[in-house]
Amino acid sequence: LALEHDLETIVVLTKADLAADEQAVNEVEDQVVQLMLVDASVGAHVHTLTGAFLALEHDLETIVVLTKADLAADEQAVNEVEDQVVQLLGLKPGEVLRTSATKGEGLGEVLAAVEA
């Protein structure tokens, strides 16, 4: 799924069809920002990580977004998922954005990261 945003293209890797994801990345190459969406109530899946490494392979800027942060069992569970993603992808603490569609939180931060 690719969406136009100003001069950049946002690619959301679907996790369902990695061949289609790779084709989408190849079509837009240098002007891509990948949003890596990780469900905070579940954690990172192998498909999510495969998409992240696909983005790294193509030197794409990747913005990691923890979704459903309000639906996890508790704050500690959300922190554990965030720590897992930070360790697996070699990120620094604080580089993972948190969102809650239910509460309408975090979208501004995601858009600001895309525009940066």
DSSP file (Angstrom, degrees, kcal/mol; ACC not computed):
  #  RESIDUE AA STRUCTURE BP1 BP2  ACC     N-H-->O    O-->H-N    N-H-->O    O-->H-N    TCO  KAPPA ALPHA  PHI   PSI    X-CA   Y-CA   Z-CA
    1    1 A L              0   0    0      0, 0.0    11,-2.1     0, 0.0     2,-0.4   0.000 360.0 360.0 360.0 122.7    0.0    0.0    0.0
    2    2 A A  E     -A   11   0A   0      9,-0.2     2,-0.4     7,-0.0     9,-0.2  -0.980 360.0-171.4-123.7 134.1    1.6    3.3   -1.0
    3    3 A L  E     -A   10   0A   0      7,-1.9     7,-2.2    -2,-0.4     2,-0.3  -0.968  24.2-121.0-124.2 138.4    0.1    6.7   -0.2
    4    4 A E  E     +A    9   0A   0     -2,-0.4     2,-0.3     5,-0.2     5,-0.2  -0.601  30.5 174.6 -76.8 136.6    1.3   10.1   -1.5
    5    5 A H  E >   -A    8   0A   0      3,-2.3     3,-2.3    -2,-0.3    -2,-0.0  -0.853  60.6 -63.3-143.1 104.7    2.4   12.6    1.1
    6    6 A D  T 3  S-     0   0    0     -2,-0.3    -1,-0.2     1,-0.3   109,-0.0  -0.323 114.2 -23.3  49.9-124.0    3.8   15.8   -0.2
    7    7 A L  T 3  S+     0   0    0     -3,-0.1    -1,-0.3     2,-0.0     2,-0.2   0.467 127.5  77.6 -94.4  -1.6    7.0   14.8   -2.1
    8    8 A E  E <  S-A    5   0A   0     -3,-2.3    -3,-2.3    24,-0.0     2,-0.5  -0.650  70.4-136.9-105.3 162.3    7.5   11.6   -0.2
    9    9 A T  E     -Ab   4  32A   0     22,-2.3    24,-2.6    -2,-0.2     2,-0.5  -0.976  11.4-148.2-118.0 132.9    5.8    8.3   -0.5
   10   10 A I  E     -Ab   3  33A   0     -7,-2.2    -7,-1.9    -2,-0.5     2,-0.5  -0.872  11.9-163.4 -98.9 128.4    4.8    6.3    2.6
   11   11 A V  E     -Ab   2  34A   0     22,-2.4    24,-1.8    -2,-0.5     2,-0.7  -0.958   5.5-166.4-114.0 122.9    5.0    2.6    2.2
   12   12 A V  E     - b   0  35A   0    -11,-2.1     2,-0.3    -2,-0.5    24,-0.1  -0.928  20.2-139.4-105.7 110.2    3.1    0.4    4.7
   13   13 A L        -     0   0    0     -2,-0.7    24,-0.2    22,-0.5     5,-0.1  -0.554   8.1-149.3 -73.7 130.7    4.4   -3.1    4.3
   14   14 A T        -     0   0    0     -2,-0.3    -1,-0.1     3,-0.2     4,-0.1   0.706   8.9-145.8 -78.8 -22.5    1.3   -5.4    4.5
   15   15 A K  S    S+     0   0    0     32,-0.2     3,-0.2     2,-0.1    -1,-0.1   0.208  85.4  83.2  72.9 -15.2    3.0   -8.5    6.0
   16   16 A A  S    S+     0   0    0      1,-0.3     2,-0.3     2,-0.1    -1,-0.1   0.821 100.4  21.8 -87.7 -31.7    0.5  -10.6    4.0
   17   17 A D     >  -     0   0    0      1,-0.1     4,-2.1     2,-0.0    -1,-0.3  -0.797  60.0-178.3-141.8  92.8    2.3  -10.6    0.7
   18   18 A L  H  > S+     0   0    0     -2,-0.3     4,-2.5    -3,-0.2     5,-0.2   0.806  84.9  58.0 -66.9 -29.2    6.1  -10.0    0.9
   19   19 A A  H  > S+     0   0    0      2,-0.2     4,-2.1     1,-0.2    -1,-0.2   0.922 108.9  45.5 -64.8 -42.9    6.4  -10.2   -2.9
   20   20 A A  H  > S+     0   0    0      2,-0.2     4,-2.4     1,-0.2    -2,-0.2   0.881 111.3  53.8 -66.2 -37.8    3.9   -7.4   -3.4
   21   21 A D  H  X S+     0   0    0     -4,-2.1     4,-2.2     2,-0.2    -2,-0.2   0.934 109.1  47.7 -61.1 -46.3    5.7   -5.4   -0.6
   22   22 A E  H  X S+     0   0    0     -4,-2.5     4,-2.5     1,-0.2    -2,-0.2   0.893 110.6  52.0 -64.1 -38.7    9.0   -5.7   -2.4
   23   23 A Q  H  X S+     0   0    0     -4,-2.1     4,-1.9     2,-0.2    -1,-0.2   0.915 108.9  50.8 -62.2 -42.5    7.4   -4.7   -5.7
   24   24 A A  H  X S+     0   0    0     -4,-2.4     4,-1.0     1,-0.2    -2,-0.2   0.900 111.3  48.2 -62.1 -40.8    6.0   -1.6   -4.0
   25   25 A V  H >X S+     0   0    0     -4,-2.2     4,-1.5     1,-0.2     3,-0.6   0.918 110.9  50.5 -65.5 -43.6    9.4   -0.7   -2.6
   26   26 A N  H 3< S+     0   0    0     -4,-2.5    -1,-0.2     1,-0.2    -2,-0.2   0.822 104.8  58.6 -64.8 -31.5   11.1   -1.2   -5.9
   27   27 A E  H 3< S+     0   0    0     -4,-1.9    -1,-0.2     1,-0.2    -2,-0.2   0.797 119.5  26.1 -69.7 -28.5    8.5    1.0   -7.7
   28   28 A V  H X< S+     0   0    0     -4,-1.0     3,-2.2    -3,-0.6    -1,-0.2   0.476  82.5 159.6-116.1  -4.7    9.2    4.1   -5.6
   29   29 A E  G ><  +     0   0    0     -4,-1.5     3,-0.7     1,-0.3    -1,-0.1   0.188  65.8  28.4  21.1 -95.3   12.8    3.5   -4.5
   30   30 A D  G 3  S+     0   0    0      1,-0.3    -1,-0.3    -4,-0.1    -4,-0.0   0.587 116.0  57.5 -74.0 -12.0   14.5    6.7   -3.4
   31   31 A Q  G <  S+     0   0    0     -3,-2.2   -22,-2.3   -23,-0.1     2,-0.4  -0.185  81.6 120.7-112.2  42.6   11.5    8.6   -2.2
   32   32 A V  E <   -b    9   0A   0     -3,-0.7    29,-1.0   -24,-0.2     2,-0.4  -0.865  37.9-175.6-116.4 139.0   10.2    6.2    0.4
   33   33 A V  E     -bc  10  61A   0    -24,-2.6   -22,-2.4    -2,-0.4     2,-0.5  -0.998  23.1-148.6-120.8 124.1    9.5    6.4    4.1
   34   34 A Q  E     -bc  11  62A   0     27,-3.2    29,-3.2    -2,-0.4     2,-0.7  -0.809   2.3-152.2 -96.4 130.9    8.4    3.0    5.5
   35   35 A L  E     -bc  12  63A   0    -24,-1.8     2,-0.8    -2,-0.5   -22,-0.5  -0.903   8.9-158.5 -96.6 116.5    6.0    2.9    8.5
   36   36 A M  E     - c   0  64A   0     27,-2.7    29,-3.1    -2,-0.7     2,-0.5  -0.856  10.7-159.3 -96.7 108.1    6.7   -0.3   10.4
   37   37 A L  E     - c   0  65A   0     -2,-0.8     2,-0.5   -24,-0.2    29,-0.2  -0.780  10.5-176.0 -94.6 123.9    3.5   -0.9   12.4
   38   38 A V  E     - c   0  66A   0     27,-2.9    29,-2.5    -2,-0.5     2,-0.6  -0.980  26.0-129.6-122.1 122.9    3.8   -3.2   15.4
   39   39 A D  E >>  - c   0  67A   0     -2,-0.5     4,-3.3     4,-0.4     3,-1.6  -0.593  13.8-153.3 -71.7 114.6    0.7   -4.1   17.4
   40   40 A A  T 34 S+     0   0    0     27,-3.0    41,-0.2    -2,-0.6    -1,-0.2   0.742  92.8  56.9 -64.2 -23.5    1.6   -3.4   21.0
   41   41 A S  T 34 S+     0   0    0     26,-0.3    -1,-0.3    31,-0.1    32,-0.1   0.594 122.3  24.1 -83.7  -8.9   -0.9   -6.0   22.3
   42   42 A V  T <4 S-     0   0    0     -3,-1.6    -2,-0.2     1,-0.1     2,-0.2   0.711  97.5-138.2-121.0 -43.1    0.8   -8.8   20.2
   43   43 A G     <  -     0   0    0     -4,-3.3    -4,-0.4     2,-0.0     2,-0.3  -0.451  45.2 -30.7 102.7 179.3    4.5   -7.8   19.6
   44   44 A A        -     0   0    0     37,-0.2     2,-0.2    -2,-0.2    -6,-0.1  -0.535  57.7-156.3 -76.7 133.5    6.7   -8.1   16.5
   45   45 A H     >  -     0   0    0     -2,-0.3     4,-2.1     1,-0.1     5,-0.2  -0.628  31.9-105.9-101.3 165.1    6.0  -11.0   14.2
   46   46 A V  H  > S+     0   0    0      1,-0.2     4,-2.5    -2,-0.2     5,-0.2   0.865 121.3  54.3 -59.5 -37.2    8.5  -12.5   11.8
   47   47 A H  H  > S+     0   0    0      2,-0.2     4,-2.3     1,-0.2    -1,-0.2   0.885 106.4  51.9 -66.3 -37.3    6.7  -10.9    8.8
   48   48 A T  H  > S+     0   0    0      2,-0.2     4,-1.9     1,-0.2    -2,-0.2   0.928 112.6  45.0 -62.8 -44.8    7.0   -7.5   10.5
   49   49 A L  H  X S+     0   0    0     -4,-2.1     4,-2.5     2,-0.2    -2,-0.2   0.871 109.6  55.0 -68.7 -36.9   10.7   -8.0   10.9
   50   50 A T  H  X S+     0   0    0     -4,-2.5     4,-2.1     1,-0.2    -1,-0.2   0.919 108.9  49.0 -60.7 -42.8   11.1   -9.3    7.4
   51   51 A G  H  X S+     0   0    0     -4,-2.3     4,-2.1     2,-0.2    -2,-0.2   0.882 109.8  52.1 -63.0 -38.5    9.5   -6.1    6.1
   52   52 A A  H  X S+     0   0    0     -4,-1.9     4,-2.2     1,-0.2    -2,-0.2   0.911 110.6  46.7 -64.9 -42.3   11.9   -4.1    8.3
   53   53 A F  H  X S+     0   0    0     -4,-2.5     4,-2.4     2,-0.2    -1,-0.2   0.831 108.7  55.9 -71.1 -30.4   14.9   -5.9    6.9
   54   54 A L  H  X S+     0   0    0     -4,-2.1     4,-1.3     2,-0.2    -1,-0.2   0.920 108.7  48.1 -61.8 -43.7   13.6   -5.4    3.4
   55   55 A A  H  <>S+     0   0    0     -4,-2.1     5,-2.8     1,-0.2     3,-0.3   0.909 111.2  49.6 -63.6 -42.3   13.4   -1.7    4.1
   56   56 A L  H ><5S+     0   0    0     -4,-2.2     3,-1.7     1,-0.2    -1,-0.2   0.904 106.2  56.6 -62.4 -41.0   17.0   -1.7    5.4
   57   57 A E  H 3<5S+     0   0    0     -4,-2.4    -1,-0.2     1,-0.3    -2,-0.2   0.827 112.0  42.6 -58.6 -33.0   18.1   -3.6    2.3
   58   58 A H  T 3<5S-     0   0    0     -4,-1.3    -1,-0.3    -3,-0.3    -2,-0.2   0.224 114.4-117.1 -99.3  13.2   16.8   -0.8    0.2
   59   59 A D  T < 5 +     0   0    0     -3,-1.7     2,-0.3     1,-0.2    -3,-0.2   0.873  55.7 165.8  53.4  42.6   18.1    2.0    2.5
   60   60 A L      < -     0   0    0     -5,-2.8     2,-0.3    -6,-0.1    -1,-0.2  -0.670  43.9-114.1 -88.4 142.2   14.6    3.2    3.3
   61   61 A E  E     -c   33   0A   0    -29,-1.0   -27,-3.2    -2,-0.3     2,-0.5  -0.607  38.3-156.3 -68.1 131.6   14.0    5.5    6.2
   62   62 A T  E     -c   34   0A   0     -2,-0.3     2,-0.6   -29,-0.2   -27,-0.2  -0.960  14.8-165.6-120.5 128.1   11.9    3.5    8.6
   63   63 A I  E     -c   35   0A   0    -29,-3.2   -27,-2.7    -2,-0.5     2,-0.5  -0.956  16.4-147.7-109.3 118.4    9.5    5.0   11.2
   64   64 A V  E     -cd  36  96A   0     -2,-0.6    33,-2.8    31,-0.5     2,-0.5  -0.768  15.8-171.1 -92.8 125.8    8.5    2.4   13.8
   65   65 A V  E     -cd  37  97A   0    -29,-3.1   -27,-2.9    -2,-0.5     2,-0.8  -0.970  16.5-150.0-123.2 121.7    5.0    2.8   15.2
   66   66 A L  E     -cd  38  98A   0     31,-4.1    33,-2.9    -2,-0.5     3,-0.4  -0.815  25.9-162.6 -87.9 110.9    3.6    0.9   18.1
   67   67 A T  E     +c   39   0A   0    -29,-2.5   -27,-3.0    -2,-0.8   -26,-0.3  -0.506  63.3  25.1 -94.1 163.7   -0.1    0.7   17.4
   68   68 A K    >>  +     0   0    0    -29,-0.2     3,-1.8    -2,-0.2     4,-0.7   0.817  68.3 159.5  56.4  34.2   -2.9   -0.1   19.9
   69   69 A A  T 34 S+     0   0    0     30,-2.3     3,-0.3    -3,-0.4    31,-0.2   0.767  71.4  53.2 -59.5 -24.9   -0.7    1.0   22.8
   70   70 A D  T 34 S+     0   0    0     29,-0.3    -1,-0.3     1,-0.2    30,-0.1   0.610 101.5  59.7 -85.0 -12.1   -3.9    1.5   24.9
   71   71 A L  T <4 S+     0   0    0     -3,-1.8    -1,-0.2    -4,-0.0    -2,-0.2   0.571  77.9 105.6 -95.6  -9.4   -5.1   -2.1   24.2
   72   72 A A  S  < S-     0   0    0     -4,-0.7   -31,-0.1    -3,-0.3     3,-0.1  -0.266  88.2-103.3 -66.8 160.5   -2.2   -4.0   25.7
   73   73 A A  S    S-     0   0    0      1,-0.1     2,-0.3   -32,-0.1    -1,-0.1   0.867  91.4 -25.4 -54.9 -41.4   -2.7   -5.6   29.1
   74   74 A D     >  -     0   0    0      1,-0.1     4,-1.7     0, 0.0     3,-0.3  -0.967  70.0 -88.4-162.8 173.7   -0.8   -2.9   30.9
   75   75 A E  H  > S+     0   0    0     -2,-0.3     4,-2.6     1,-0.2     5,-0.2   0.856 122.2  58.2 -60.2 -37.3    2.0   -0.3   30.4
   76   76 A Q  H  > S+     0   0    0      1,-0.2     4,-2.2     2,-0.2    -1,-0.2   0.894 104.2  51.5 -61.9 -39.9    4.7   -2.8   31.3
   77   77 A A  H  > S+     0   0    0     -3,-0.3     4,-2.0     2,-0.2    -1,-0.2   0.902 110.3  48.8 -63.3 -41.2    3.5   -5.1   28.4
   78   78 A V  H  X S+     0   0    0     -4,-1.7     4,-2.6     1,-0.2    -2,-0.2   0.920 110.6  51.0 -63.9 -43.6    3.7   -2.1   26.0
   79   79 A N  H  X S+     0   0    0     -4,-2.6     4,-2.7     1,-0.2    -2,-0.2   0.882 108.5  52.2 -61.0 -38.4    7.2   -1.3   27.3
   80   80 A E  H  X S+     0   0    0     -4,-2.2     4,-2.3     2,-0.2    -1,-0.2   0.903 109.9  47.8 -66.0 -41.6    8.3   -4.9   26.8
   81   81 A V  H  X S+     0   0    0     -4,-2.0     4,-2.3     2,-0.2    -2,-0.2   0.926 112.8  49.4 -63.9 -43.8    7.1   -4.9   23.2
   82   82 A E  H  X S+     0   0    0     -4,-2.6     4,-2.6     1,-0.2    -2,-0.2   0.927 111.0  49.2 -61.1 -44.7    8.9   -1.6   22.6
   83   83 A D  H  X S+     0   0    0     -4,-2.7     4,-2.5     1,-0.2    -1,-0.2   0.895 109.5  53.3 -60.5 -40.7   12.1   -3.0   24.1
   84   84 A Q  H  X S+     0   0    0     -4,-2.3     4,-2.6     2,-0.2    -1,-0.2   0.928 111.4  44.6 -59.6 -47.2   11.8   -6.1   21.9
   85   85 A V  H  X S+     0   0    0     -4,-2.3     4,-2.2     2,-0.2     6,-0.3   0.907 112.1  52.6 -65.8 -42.5   11.5   -3.9   18.8
   86   86 A V  H  X>S+     0   0    0     -4,-2.6     5,-2.0     1,-0.2     4,-0.8   0.925 114.0  43.1 -59.2 -45.8   14.4   -1.6   19.9
   87   87 A Q  H  <5S+     0   0    0     -4,-2.5     3,-0.4     3,-0.2    -2,-0.2   0.925 114.2  49.1 -67.9 -45.4   16.7   -4.6   20.5
   88   88 A L  H  <5S+     0   0    0     -4,-2.6    -1,-0.2     1,-0.2    -2,-0.2   0.853 121.0  34.8 -64.5 -35.5   15.7   -6.5   17.3
   89   89 A L  H  <5S-     0   0    0     -4,-2.2    -1,-0.2    -5,-0.2    -2,-0.2   0.435 107.1-118.3-102.1  -0.6   16.2   -3.5   15.0
   90   90 A G  T  <5 +     0   0    0     -4,-0.8    -3,-0.2    -3,-0.4    -4,-0.1   0.867  59.5 155.0  68.0  35.7   19.1   -1.9   16.8
   91   91 A L      < -     0   0    0     -5,-2.0    -1,-0.2    -6,-0.3     3,-0.0  -0.410  45.1-111.1 -89.1 168.6   17.2    1.3   17.6
   92   92 A K    >   -     0   0    0     -2,-0.1     3,-2.0     1,-0.1     4,-0.2  -0.750  44.0 -91.9 -93.6 147.4   17.7    3.8   20.3
   93   93 A P  T 3  S+     0   0    0      0, 0.0    -1,-0.1     0, 0.0   -10,-0.0  -0.332 115.6  32.7 -55.3 138.8   15.2    4.0   23.1
   94   94 A G  T 3  S+     0   0    0      2,-0.1     0, 0.0    -3,-0.0     0, 0.0   0.307  88.7 100.5  94.7  -9.0   12.6    6.7   22.2
   95   95 A E    <   +     0   0    0     -3,-2.0     2,-0.5     2,-0.1   -31,-0.5   0.567  63.5  85.1 -84.9  -8.0   12.8    6.1   18.5
   96   96 A V  E    S-d   64   0A   0     -4,-0.2     2,-0.3   -33,-0.1   -31,-0.2  -0.834  72.6-145.8 -96.1 126.4    9.6    4.0   18.5
   97   97 A L  E     -d   65   0A   0    -33,-2.8   -31,-4.1    -2,-0.5     2,-0.4  -0.643   7.9-143.7 -89.6 148.0    6.4    6.1   18.3
   98   98 A R  E     -d   66   0A   0     -2,-0.3     2,-0.3   -33,-0.2   -31,-0.2  -0.919  19.2-178.8-113.7 138.4    3.2    5.0   20.1
   99   99 A T        -     0   0    0    -33,-2.9   -30,-2.3    -2,-0.4     2,-0.3  -0.942  17.0-168.4-133.1 156.9   -0.3    5.5   18.8
  100  100 A S  B  >> -E  105   0B   0      5,-2.6     5,-2.2    -2,-0.3     4,-1.2  -0.876   4.0-173.4-142.7 108.6   -3.8    4.8   19.9
  101  101 A A  T  45S+     0   0    0     -2,-0.3    -1,-0.1     3,-0.2     5,-0.0   0.873  89.5  57.6 -67.3 -35.8   -6.6    5.1   17.4
  102  102 A T  T  45S+     0   0    0      1,-0.2    -1,-0.2    -3,-0.1    -2,-0.0   0.911 118.5  29.9 -59.9 -44.2   -9.1    4.6   20.1
  103  103 A K  T  45S-     0   0    0      2,-0.1    -1,-0.2     0, 0.0    -2,-0.2   0.506 107.4-122.3 -94.4  -6.0   -7.9    7.6   22.1
  104  104 A G  T  <5 +     0   0    0     -4,-1.2     2,-0.4     1,-0.2    -3,-0.2   0.851  61.5 146.7  69.0  34.3   -6.7    9.5   19.0
  105  105 A E  B   < +E  100   0B   0     -5,-2.2    -5,-2.6     1,-0.1    -1,-0.2  -0.820  47.3  17.5-108.9 143.2   -3.1    9.7   20.3
  106  106 A G  S  > S+     0   0    0     -2,-0.4     4,-2.0    -7,-0.2     5,-0.2   0.176  80.9 108.8  95.9 -17.0    0.2    9.7   18.4
  107  107 A L  H  > S+     0   0    0      1,-0.2     4,-2.7     2,-0.2     5,-0.2   0.904  79.0  54.6 -62.6 -40.6   -0.9   10.6   14.9
  108  108 A G  H  > S+     0   0    0      1,-0.2     4,-2.3     2,-0.2    -1,-0.2   0.896 108.5  49.1 -58.5 -41.1    0.6   14.0   15.1
  109  109 A E  H  > S+     0   0    0      2,-0.2     4,-2.1     1,-0.2    -1,-0.2   0.876 110.5  50.6 -66.1 -38.4    4.0   12.6   16.1
  110  110 A V  H  X S+     0   0    0     -4,-2.0     4,-2.1     2,-0.2    -2,-0.2   0.947 112.3  46.2 -65.6 -47.3    3.8   10.0   13.2
  111  111 A L  H  X S+     0   0    0     -4,-2.7     4,-2.2     1,-0.2    -2,-0.2   0.883 111.5  52.2 -63.1 -37.9    3.1   12.8   10.6
  112  112 A A  H  X S+     0   0    0     -4,-2.3     4,-1.2    -5,-0.2    -1,-0.2   0.894 109.1  50.2 -63.9 -39.3    5.8   15.0   12.1
  113  113 A A  H  < S+     0   0    0     -4,-2.1    -2,-0.2     1,-0.2    -1,-0.2   0.880 110.5  49.7 -66.3 -37.7    8.3   12.1   11.8
  114  114 A V  H  < S+     0   0    0     -4,-2.1    -2,-0.2     1,-0.2    -1,-0.2   0.900 112.4  47.3 -66.3 -40.8    7.2   11.6    8.1
  115  115 A E  H  <        0   0    0     -4,-2.2    -1,-0.2     1,-0.2    -2,-0.2   0.701 360.0 360.0 -75.4 -19.4    7.7   15.2    7.3
  116  116 A A     <        0   0    0     -4,-1.2    -1,-0.2    -5,-0.2    -2,-0.1   0.490 360.0 360.0 -69.5 360.0   11.1   15.5    9.0
